[in-house]
Amino acid sequence: MAVAMDKKLGVAVAALVALGGIYYMQQKKQKEEHAGYTAETRKADLPKLGVTEEQTKAVDKIVIKKAAGDAGPASEITLEKKADKWMVAAPVSALANETNVKSLLDNLKSLEIKESIDGKADSYAKYGLTDDKALRVVFNKGSDAVADLYFGDSGSRGQMTRIAGRDGVYSVKGYSSYLYDRELKDWRDRALFKFEEDKVKAVDITNEHGTFAFVKDGDKWSAKFKKVKTPMATALAKFDDAKVKDAIRAYKALNADGFAEGKQASDVGLEAPAATITFTLDDGAKKTLFIGASAEGTSRWARMDGSDEIVSVGSWAADWALGNLEKYQKAEEKPGDKPDDAPLDMPGMPGMPGMPGMEGH
């Protein structure tokens, strides 16, 4: 009887061990499946931005909506492609900065969703993704959206992002805020003048000091100056041709610092300009800029001939148009000045008086 009981007990123990093994294997498999889901399957379930090169080339409209904040009121900027040129369509109509638009589209291709932060729409406020906080950028091909994205806070987990039409907060990598969050003036083409300095054959300036006329003959520059109310111009004394060359360099690739939205010529001193500067090129083309009153900081309001657009330009350029005689003359050598290589008066040296008792030694 005892032998039979031992046998039954052994069978029960063996069955228990077998069941335990099966349970262990099931648990192990479940853990592996769960781990695979969290690490890979979950990643595969993330929405794909996947904007391709071809899609970015097809984009013909970009709308950037910026919420109100410390930097200023809410704004909306629309960029549109017309033929092969990008334009700012709103809030003004102007040529767009092609380089900045291209940089934006190039960045769009590189965006990648890294992580799901929160799957609920009611979490948007926590991450700065509500309509009244986020920066929204819509890329269109015709009436179809290639990408419609909201950008909010950023931190150690990446750029917090929301995708239009899909609930949830995602972390995006590859985002560069300065490419998206530009001021209107930075979406505009700021180029005013573009010419080669060796093509300039004459520069004429009129300002409160009088009239300057610089003319190039071969490689040599000559200069004449006529004071206000003086009947005729005379050769500019102590003319330094390096100065007129510097003036040309200041203007050959001149960009606007900013734009005077809503201002009239009378508001910025351009009804009667403080200065006019004209560059005549060897093909007869002329580039003229009128300089007005002071603008932001040290810059000046200005307007190109043939345009009603009022812009601001930096003082480096404006000062050449506003300058007086000394601006274009060689610096006077003051009494006592010596060339850099002039010998110093060293007392006690042969032939240099100054130390008693050294003569004749």
C-alpha positions as CSV (number, residue, x, y, z in Angstrom):
1,M,0.0,0.0,0.0
2,A,2.8,2.3,0.9
3,V,4.6,1.6,-2.4
4,A,1.4,2.5,-4.3
5,M,1.1,5.8,-2.5
6,D,4.7,6.7,-3.2
7,K,4.2,6.0,-6.8
8,K,1.1,8.2,-6.9
9,L,3.0,11.0,-5.2
10,G,5.8,10.7,-7.7
11,V,3.4,11.0,-10.6
12,A,1.8,14.0,-9.0
13,V,5.1,15.7,-8.4
14,A,6.1,15.0,-12.0
15,A,2.9,16.4,-13.3
16,L,3.3,19.5,-11.1
17,V,6.8,20.1,-12.4
18,A,5.6,19.7,-16.0
19,L,2.7,22.2,-15.4
20,G,5.2,24.6,-13.8
21,G,7.4,24.3,-16.8
22,I,4.6,25.0,-19.1
23,Y,3.5,28.1,-17.1
24,Y,7.1,29.3,-17.0
25,M,7.4,29.0,-20.8
26,Q,4.0,30.8,-21.3
27,Q,5.1,33.7,-19.0
28,K,8.4,34.0,-20.7
29,K,6.8,34.1,-24.1
30,Q,4.3,36.7,-22.9
31,K,7.1,38.9,-21.6
32,E,9.0,38.6,-24.9
33,E,5.9,39.5,-26.8
34,H,5.3,42.5,-24.5
35,A,8.9,43.6,-24.8
36,G,8.8,43.3,-28.5
37,Y,5.6,45.4,-28.6
38,T,7.0,48.2,-26.5
39,A,10.4,48.4,-28.3
40,E,9.6,47.6,-31.9
41,T,5.9,47.1,-32.6
42,R,5.1,50.3,-30.7
43,K,7.7,52.2,-32.7
44,A,6.2,50.8,-35.9
45,D,2.8,52.0,-34.8
46,L,4.0,55.7,-34.6
47,P,2.7,57.9,-37.4
48,K,5.1,58.5,-40.2
49,L,5.8,62.0,-41.5
50,G,8.0,60.6,-44.3
51,V,7.9,63.7,-46.5
52,T,9.9,62.9,-49.6
53,E,12.1,64.9,-51.9
54,E,9.5,64.7,-54.6
55,Q,6.7,65.9,-52.2
56,T,8.7,68.9,-51.0
57,K,9.4,69.9,-54.7
58,A,5.6,69.7,-55.3
59,V,4.8,72.1,-52.4
60,D,3.5,75.4,-53.8
61,K,2.1,77.0,-50.7
62,I,3.2,77.4,-47.1
63,V,1.1,79.0,-44.3
64,I,2.8,79.8,-41.0
65,K,0.5,80.8,-38.2
66,K,2.2,82.1,-35.1
67,A,0.3,82.5,-31.8
68,A,0.5,85.7,-29.7
69,G,3.2,85.7,-27.1
70,D,6.0,87.7,-25.5
71,A,7.4,88.4,-29.0
72,G,4.3,90.1,-30.2
73,P,0.7,89.6,-31.5
74,A,-0.5,86.6,-33.4
75,S,0.5,86.6,-37.1
76,E,0.0,84.7,-40.3
77,I,2.5,84.5,-43.2
78,T,1.6,83.0,-46.5
79,L,4.3,81.9,-49.0
80,E,3.3,80.9,-52.5
81,K,5.2,79.6,-55.5
82,K,4.5,81.5,-58.7
83,A,6.1,79.8,-61.7
84,D,9.7,79.2,-60.5
85,K,9.7,82.0,-57.9
86,W,8.6,82.0,-54.3
87,M,6.6,85.0,-53.2
88,V,5.3,86.4,-49.9
89,A,1.6,86.5,-50.6
90,A,0.4,87.8,-47.2
91,P,0.4,90.0,-45.2
92,V,2.4,91.8,-47.9
93,S,3.1,91.1,-51.6
94,A,6.8,90.8,-52.2
95,L,9.6,88.5,-53.5
96,A,10.4,85.8,-50.9
97,N,13.9,84.9,-49.7
98,E,14.5,81.7,-51.8
99,T,17.3,80.5,-49.5
100,N,15.1,80.6,-46.4
101,V,12.2,78.9,-48.1
102,K,14.5,76.1,-49.4
103,S,16.0,75.6,-45.9
104,L,12.5,75.2,-44.5
105,L,11.5,72.6,-47.1
106,D,14.8,70.7,-46.7
107,N,14.2,70.6,-42.9
108,L,10.7,69.2,-43.5
109,K,12.2,66.2,-45.2
110,S,14.4,65.4,-42.1
111,L,11.6,65.5,-39.5
112,E,11.0,62.2,-37.8
113,I,8.6,61.2,-35.0
114,K,10.7,59.7,-32.2
115,E,8.2,58.9,-29.5
116,S,4.6,59.0,-28.5
117,I,4.4,61.3,-25.5
118,D,0.6,61.3,-24.8
119,G,-2.2,59.9,-26.8
120,K,-4.9,62.3,-25.6
121,A,-6.0,65.6,-27.1
122,D,-6.7,67.0,-23.6
123,S,-2.9,67.0,-22.9
124,Y,-2.1,69.7,-25.6
125,A,-2.1,72.6,-23.0
126,K,0.6,70.8,-21.0
127,Y,2.9,70.8,-24.0
128,G,2.2,74.2,-25.5
129,L,0.2,72.7,-28.4
130,T,-3.2,74.4,-28.1
131,D,-4.3,76.5,-31.1
132,D,-3.5,79.7,-29.1
133,K,0.0,78.6,-28.1
134,A,1.5,76.5,-30.9
135,L,3.3,77.5,-34.1
136,R,1.3,75.9,-36.9
137,V,2.9,75.3,-40.3
138,V,0.9,73.9,-43.3
139,F,2.6,72.7,-46.4
140,N,0.3,72.4,-49.4
141,K,0.3,71.0,-52.9
142,G,-2.6,72.7,-54.5
143,S,-5.5,72.1,-52.1
144,D,-4.0,69.1,-50.5
145,A,-1.9,69.2,-47.3
146,V,1.5,67.5,-47.6
147,A,2.1,68.2,-43.9
148,D,0.0,70.1,-41.3
149,L,2.0,70.3,-38.1
150,Y,1.8,72.1,-34.7
151,F,5.0,72.8,-32.8
152,G,5.0,73.6,-29.1
153,D,7.4,73.2,-26.2
154,S,10.9,71.6,-26.6
155,G,13.1,69.9,-24.0
156,S,15.1,66.9,-23.2
157,R,12.6,64.6,-24.9
158,G,12.6,66.6,-28.1
159,Q,10.3,68.9,-29.9
160,M,6.7,68.5,-28.8
161,T,4.5,68.2,-31.9
162,R,0.9,67.6,-32.9
163,I,-0.3,66.4,-36.2
164,A,-3.5,67.9,-37.6
165,G,-6.4,65.4,-37.7
166,R,-4.7,63.0,-35.2
167,D,-5.0,63.1,-31.5
168,G,-1.8,62.9,-29.4
169,V,1.5,64.5,-28.6
170,Y,4.6,63.3,-30.3
171,S,8.3,64.0,-29.9
172,V,10.0,65.0,-33.2
173,K,13.7,65.1,-34.0
174,G,15.3,67.2,-36.7
175,Y,13.2,70.3,-36.0
176,S,15.0,73.7,-36.1
177,S,12.9,76.4,-34.7
178,Y,14.8,79.3,-36.3
179,L,13.9,77.9,-39.8
180,Y,10.1,78.0,-39.0
181,D,9.7,80.9,-36.5
182,R,11.2,83.8,-38.6
183,E,10.0,87.4,-38.7
184,L,8.2,88.6,-41.8
185,K,11.3,90.5,-42.9
186,D,13.3,87.3,-42.9
187,W,10.9,85.6,-45.3
188,R,11.3,88.5,-47.7
189,D,14.0,89.0,-50.3
190,R,16.2,91.8,-48.8
191,A,18.5,92.3,-51.7
192,L,18.6,95.9,-52.9
193,F,21.7,96.2,-55.0
194,K,23.8,93.5,-56.7
195,F,26.7,94.6,-59.0
196,E,30.4,93.9,-59.4
197,E,32.6,96.6,-58.0
198,D,35.0,96.6,-61.0
199,K,32.0,97.4,-63.3
200,V,31.4,100.8,-61.5
201,K,32.7,103.7,-63.6
202,A,31.2,106.7,-61.6
203,V,29.8,107.5,-58.2
204,D,27.8,110.6,-57.6
205,I,26.7,111.8,-54.1
206,T,24.5,114.8,-53.0
207,N,24.1,115.7,-49.4
208,E,24.0,118.6,-47.0
209,H,27.7,119.2,-47.5
210,G,27.5,119.5,-51.3
211,T,28.0,117.3,-54.4
212,F,30.7,114.7,-54.9
213,A,31.6,113.3,-58.4
214,F,33.9,110.3,-58.5
215,V,35.0,109.1,-62.0
216,K,37.1,106.1,-62.9
217,D,39.5,106.4,-65.9
218,G,41.2,103.0,-66.4
219,D,42.2,101.9,-62.9
220,K,42.5,105.5,-61.5
221,W,39.8,107.4,-59.7
222,S,39.4,111.2,-59.8
223,A,37.2,113.3,-57.5
224,K,35.5,116.6,-57.7
225,F,33.5,118.4,-55.0
226,K,31.1,121.4,-55.2
227,K,29.9,123.0,-52.0
228,V,26.2,124.0,-51.7
229,K,25.6,127.4,-53.4
230,T,29.1,127.3,-55.0
231,P,28.9,127.7,-58.8
232,M,31.3,125.1,-59.9
233,A,33.1,121.9,-58.7
234,T,36.8,121.7,-58.1
235,A,39.2,118.8,-57.6
236,L,38.9,117.3,-54.2
237,A,42.0,118.0,-52.2
238,K,43.8,115.1,-50.6
239,F,41.5,112.6,-52.3
240,D,41.9,109.0,-51.1
241,D,40.7,106.7,-53.8
242,A,40.6,103.8,-51.3
243,K,37.7,105.5,-49.7
244,V,35.5,105.5,-52.8
245,K,36.4,101.9,-53.3
246,D,35.2,101.2,-49.8
247,A,31.9,103.0,-50.6
248,I,31.4,100.7,-53.6
249,R,32.0,97.6,-51.5
250,A,29.4,98.8,-49.0
251,Y,26.8,98.9,-51.7
252,K,27.7,96.2,-54.2
253,A,25.6,93.6,-52.4
254,L,23.4,95.8,-50.3
255,N,20.6,94.2,-48.3
256,A,17.7,95.9,-46.4
257,D,17.9,95.7,-42.6
258,G,14.1,96.0,-42.4
259,F,11.0,97.3,-44.1
260,A,8.8,100.3,-43.2
261,E,5.4,98.8,-43.1
262,G,2.7,101.4,-43.2
263,K,5.0,104.4,-43.4
264,Q,5.0,107.2,-45.9
265,A,7.9,109.1,-47.4
266,S,7.0,112.1,-45.3
267,D,7.2,110.0,-42.1
268,V,10.8,109.0,-42.7
269,G,12.5,112.0,-44.2
270,L,12.3,110.8,-47.8
271,E,10.2,113.6,-49.3
272,A,13.4,115.7,-49.2
273,P,16.2,113.0,-48.8
274,A,19.2,113.7,-46.6
275,A,21.4,112.2,-49.3
276,T,21.4,110.6,-52.7
277,I,24.0,108.2,-54.0
278,T,24.2,106.9,-57.6
279,F,26.4,104.2,-59.0
280,T,26.9,104.2,-62.8
281,L,28.0,100.9,-64.3
282,D,30.1,100.5,-67.5
283,D,27.0,99.4,-69.4
284,G,25.2,102.7,-68.6
285,A,22.9,101.2,-65.9
286,K,22.4,103.3,-62.8
287,K,21.8,102.2,-59.2
288,T,20.4,105.0,-57.0
289,L,19.5,105.1,-53.3
290,F,17.8,107.9,-51.4
291,I,18.7,108.2,-47.7
292,G,16.2,109.6,-45.2
293,A,15.9,109.9,-41.4
294,S,17.2,107.7,-38.7
295,A,15.5,104.3,-38.4
296,E,16.0,101.5,-35.9
297,G,19.3,101.8,-34.0
298,T,22.0,103.3,-36.2
299,S,20.3,102.4,-39.5
300,R,18.6,104.9,-41.9
301,W,15.4,104.8,-43.9
302,A,16.0,104.6,-47.6
303,R,14.3,104.1,-50.9
304,M,15.6,102.8,-54.3
305,D,15.0,104.9,-57.4
306,G,12.0,103.5,-59.2
307,S,10.5,101.8,-56.1
308,D,8.0,103.1,-53.6
309,E,9.2,100.5,-51.0
310,I,10.7,102.1,-47.9
311,V,13.5,100.1,-46.3
312,S,16.1,100.6,-43.7
313,V,19.8,100.2,-44.4
314,G,22.8,99.9,-42.1
315,S,25.0,102.8,-41.1
316,W,28.0,101.3,-42.9
317,A,26.4,102.0,-46.2
318,A,24.4,105.1,-45.3
319,D,27.4,106.9,-43.9
320,W,29.2,106.9,-47.3
321,A,26.2,108.8,-48.7
322,L,26.0,111.2,-45.8
323,G,29.7,111.9,-45.4
324,N,31.5,115.2,-45.5
325,L,34.8,116.1,-47.3
326,E,37.0,114.2,-44.7
327,K,35.1,111.0,-45.4
328,Y,36.9,110.8,-48.8
329,Q,40.2,112.5,-48.0
330,K,43.5,111.2,-46.7
331,A,44.0,111.6,-43.0
332,E,46.1,114.7,-42.1
333,E,49.5,113.9,-40.6
334,K,49.6,115.7,-37.2
335,P,52.7,117.5,-36.0
336,G,55.0,115.0,-34.3
337,D,53.5,112.0,-36.1
338,K,56.2,109.6,-37.4
339,P,56.1,106.8,-39.9
340,D,56.0,103.4,-38.3
341,D,59.6,102.6,-39.4
342,A,61.0,106.0,-38.2
343,P,64.0,105.6,-35.8
344,L,63.3,106.3,-32.2
345,D,65.3,109.0,-30.3
346,M,67.2,106.8,-27.9
347,P,69.3,108.7,-25.4
348,G,72.9,107.6,-25.1
349,M,73.2,106.1,-28.5
350,P,76.0,107.4,-30.9
351,G,74.9,110.3,-32.9
352,M,71.8,110.8,-30.7
353,P,72.1,113.6,-28.2
354,G,70.3,113.2,-24.9
355,M,72.7,111.7,-22.4
356,P,75.5,113.9,-21.2
357,G,79.1,112.6,-21.4
358,M,78.4,110.2,-24.2
359,E,79.6,112.4,-27.0
360,G,82.7,111.1,-28.7
361,H,82.4,107.6,-27.3
